[in-house]
Amino acid sequence: MSATTTFPPLSEDASQAMAHVDGRRLIGMQRALASFGGRADGGVAREALTATEREARRWLIQQVAGPRYSWHIDAAANLFLRRAGTDDSLPPVMTGSHIDTQPVGGWLDGAYGVIAGLEALLALDAAGVETRHPIELAIWTNEEGSRFSPGAMGSSAFVEPASLAASLLSTDAEGVRFEIERDATVAALPEASTVPLGRPVQAYVEAHIEQGPILEASGCRLGVVTGIQGVRWFEITVRGSCAHAGTTPLDNRRDALMTAATMVGRIGEMAVSLGDPALRLTVGRFEAAPGAINTVADRVTFTIDLRHPEDAVLAACERRIREIVAEGTGACVAEVARLMQRAPTAFADEVVTIVEAAVATSGEPSCRLVSGAFHDAMHLADVCPTAMLFVPSHGGISHNAAEDTDETDLIAGARVLAGVLAELSR
Ligand SMILES: [Zn+2]
């Protein structure tokens, strides 16, 4: 708990920014954004680069006005609301998140990080705080990855512009190309001037709902996120041979399904036996061919999604998975392919410390935690000092119309974000 540790006091500007966060304005803007794609069940349907998302972007740029503000857009359709600094040639401090949702998402998810950032800018205005660095509120394109694959397209293109070429060719389920919708989105925002991908950033801090149960269970109102866990994806293929279900004796089969099912059972037991509460292992897909009720299956593929905050644990688990598969083939043959690997992300101590100091100033009970989900901050952490701030999710529910967070927690998070941005941009 942060209460037991002392942190350097925040600047007067940061304290003033925190004091000027307007909770009613924040909740009002959050509900207004949720009305774009809002559903009767409380959920939001606002997939990336749809007409609905474009309307929400138009609404967002109308929320800031005056000589301090300008709007910018890049080749991935990432949108930036920029508040000028007194030394405007310096790289910006950035905050933000995404406003796209799953086909049916909740009203908060990334939208909370965007609205909390917007409220923080308005609080700086209300407090009369001038910052040395400009501050930019980023609305990253296609974080969810549900309409166009892969996810976090905008933030990954921002830090690695070469990745955009492949993304432009990505198509949705109707065959519409990302590039077409990118162009339509840029055209719908004529106020926004074009900026290049890969610009330097002074620091990045992203507020987000936790989307998990840890903060609620521990009684913490705010979570100081120290990193994002690593992930490895595998596909295991087991090959046997087809045989007649009625005529082939059990000891004379090369049964790919029974062999694969035993492997899945042993891999699951291995994961549980490690007793590591931070380990996540999921077999999310299991497909057998030819898939006939009266034929022994000759080919099975199954997938494993493996996650942990420490790369050494991921490597040790991968070794055990490979051993279990190699030992369990019986009369079949099997192979393990690693489809994807992302090392754990460690956030920057200097930003984590400032988040913790602002949390301490707010007086809210807090904990440190590692994010179980990927976020745009994961990519930003590759190019600038980065951290995140979580608020609790009711029941850990997300990507669901029932997703919710107490208003007092949403307000507390925005207050901390305002303090952090003022401190980082001094
Ligand atoms: Zn999100």
Residues whose N, C-alpha, C, O or C-beta is under 5 A from the ligand:
A	BS01	ZN	D109 G110
